[in-house]
Amino acid sequence: MLDELIASVARAAGLSPDQARLAVEAMLRFFTARLPSAWVGELHARLHERPAAAPGPEARS
């Protein structure tokens, strides 16, 4: 998901991928310094998680 965010920032702002990565990293540092730890942990977990496979029929209820 982090790569998707970087690509989206690059497209929206007309930046190179390297510039967008720097912008996203700066934003994450800002959030880390100012948001509650639990929120920052959740944000980082969601940005760095791998897409999960669709659950099988046994997982649905």
Residue, then its C-alpha position, 0 to 999 in steps of 0.5 A: m500500500l505504501d507504494e500505491l500512496i507514493a505513486s498517487v502522490a507522484r501523479a497528483a503532485g506531478l513529482s518524480p517517484d523519488q520526490a514523492r517518496l521523500a514527500v510521503e516519508a516527511m508526512l509519516r515523520f510529521f504524523t509520528a511526531r504529532l499523533p498518538s502512538a496507537w494511531v501511528g502504529e496502525l498507520h504504519a501497519r496498514l501502509h506496510e502490510r501485504p495485500a491479503a488473499a481473499p478469505g475462503p468460504e470457511a472464513r465467511s459466516 
